[in-house]
Amino acid sequence: MAVIGLPVTVILNPEGEEVARLIGDTEWDSPSAKAIMAALVAGN
């Protein structure tokens, strides 16, 4: 997975392919994190 530092969040699709990578602390209730998750759920 070539993780350079911690913390890191790697989001995989059902096929096991990486679709997103967030490096550093992530606030999952932030507008940007919500937008990323909404786009992934929508299939964009």
Secondary structure, 3 states (H helix, E strand, C coil): CCCCCCCEEEEECCCCCEEEEEECCCCCCCHHHHHHHHHHHHCC
